[in-house]
Structure formats: C-alpha cells, structure tokens
Amino acid sequence: MAVSTRRIKARIKSIGNTRKITKAMELVASAKMRKAVQMTVDSRPYSGSVKTIVDDIRPLINQRSHPLLYGRKESTKTILIIAASDRGMCGGFNAQLVKKSAEFIKLRKEPVSVVIVGKKIESSVRRITDKILASFPSISNSPSFDRSKSVGQLAYDEFLEKRTDRVFLCYSDFKSAISQVPTIVQLLPIVPEEELMTTGAFEPDEKESTLADMSESERLSYDRSHSQNYPQDCTVTFEPTPRYVLDHLLPRLIDTRLYQAMLESAASEFSARMMAMRSATDSATEMLDNLTFTFNQARQAGITREISEISAGKAALEN
C-alpha cells in the first residue's frame, strides 16, 4: 500500500503542475482575447462603411466595365483563402475551419486552390487537396493591416491576371467568447456569385475596357449616361467621378475585408484557447479531487491495517 500511495502522490504532483500551466495559458489567452475583441469591434464600423460606400457608388457606373466588380458568369477556377491559427491548443477552432473548407471544396464543380494563413492547418488541408497555392505563416497570431495586404495582393493579382474567376474567404466569425462560427464569403468579384448568375454578367467587352483610356470629361459623360439613378437630362457633377472613387476604393475594400476576417479569426482563436484551457483546468481540478480522495482512502486503509496487525500481535502475546 505504501507503493500505491507514493504513485498516487506522484500523480497528484504531476496533475498539479499541469493545472498551473493550463491556468497560466488561460489567463494569457484571456488577456489577448480582450485586446483582439476590442480591435475587432473597433474595426467593424470602418469595414462596414467601406462596403456601404461601394454599394452606393456601384449603380452610378456601368458595373460591367470594372474588372473587380464583375467576372465570368461560369467559374473555371476558384481560390479559397483560409484564415486559421499558427498555434494549437485552441479546442476545435482549426478543425471547424478545415471541415467548413472541405465541404466547400467538395461542393464546387471547378478546381479550388487554397491559400493558407496560419501554419497549424497546413497538414490537415493537404489531406483534403494538394492544390496549395501559397502559405502565409506568422500573421494570424498578431494580424495587422500591412501584413494582411500581402494576402490581398496575391488574390488581387490572380484575379486581374485571369488566373482565377472567384476568390472566397474562410474565417471564424466572432460572436462571443463561447460562440465562433466558421464562415465563407466571396471576396472577388465584388458582386455576389448569385447576382452574377441571375443578371447574366460577363467580362467587359472591348468598348467597356477602353474606359481607362478616356479623359475625365469623357468618363464623366459615360458614367452619367449609364447611371440608373438620374434622368438623362439631369446635370450631375462628381468630383472625383464615381469610376475614379471605385478605382481607389475597391482595392482598399479587399484589404479591409481580409484584415477584418483575420481580426475575427484572431479573436475567435484566443476565445477558443481560453475556453479550452479553462476546461482543461477544471478537468485537472476534478482529477486532483478524485486522486486526493483515493489517496486518503488508501492511507486510511493502511493505517487501519497496521492497527489491526498491532492488535492481533498483542492478542497473540497475551494468549
């Protein structure tokens, strides 16, 4: 029994040390989560405002003349950007993103290339598909607008060079500390795929492609003639023109949506890690209570047995 109690004491010490580690990780994740959530909440109005401005200006031009607004009606190649984590021990955070991505890839009819942000899911994604276009480690742990622009530039170049027809973004939408929802949204073209299919959108023709070569006055006249919001006899002056605003705003919208998605995923990751470490700490505490109870039982049984042996020896001597 002495050997048994020694083993139990060693087990209690080991679990106690583990509980200290998980508790420390929970506190660190909690502090990082508060900072990440604050950044996420603060950036949401800006991201929403940029999207609102683009939606307000879109009807003022011939939308099919802008390469970032409209794409091919039928997609022949797609890129999926997955915003995951660089570190583990965050519960089912990465597993849920991989599952969501696998379902998306399975449903798409065309080939899907994957861009990975966060090195933790790379091995899991390779089991789903071997079409890994690029990987960006060391971004998800501390996302910034400048670091996310490299991912946006890759998507921007692939789309404008017509090496892909659709760009989608998979990230974890932060709802609360206990709720993070894996989400997939269309990044490029700006017009949703459902609208492309229903309106019969297509690539710009040669006439529409020459808008970039027009003068400001010609472009203003062209934009006004294609506007659906104003009658033809109405004199409207824009400075700058809607086309000029969109040319500068759409790339910023892509970068902003990517940055917002990475902030959402970072907040979700820290929340998931905090909850996982809290669960691990609670489990360690429960195990310590059970082991302490077992240790006390074993020690009491040993004491009782020793007393019985002493009493039996005394009785034998008296007889």
Sequence and secondary structure as in RCSB ss.txt:
>XXXX:A:sequence
MAVSTRRIKARIKSIGNTRKITKAMELVASAKMRKAVQMTVDSRPYSGSVKTIVDDIRPLINQRSHPLLYGRKES
TKTILIIAASDRGMCGGFNAQLVKKSAEFIKLRKEPVSVVIVGKKIESSVRRITDKILASFPSISNSPSFDRSKS
VGQLAYDEFLEKRTDRVFLCYSDFKSAISQVPTIVQLLPIVPEEELMTTGAFEPDEKESTLADMSESERLSYDRS
HSQNYPQDCTVTFEPTPRYVLDHLLPRLIDTRLYQAMLESAASEFSARMMAMRSATDSATEMLDNLTFTFNQARQ
AGITREISEISAGKAALEN
>XXXX:A:secstr
 HHHHHHHHHHHHHHHHHHHHHHHHHHHHHHHHHHHHHHHHHHHHHHHHHHHHHHHHGGGS GGGSTTT   SS 
S EEEEEE  SS  STTHHHHHHHHHHHHHHH SS EEEEEESGGGHHHHHHH S EEEEE SSTTS  HHHHHH
HHHHHHHHHHTTS SEEEEEEEEEEETTEEEEEEEEEESSS HHHHHHHT     HHHHGGGGS HHHHHHHHHH
T SSS TT     SS HHHHHHHHHHHHHHHHHHHHHHHHHHHHHHHHHHHHHHHHHHHHHHHHHHHHHHHHHHH
HHHHHHHHHHHHHHHHHH 
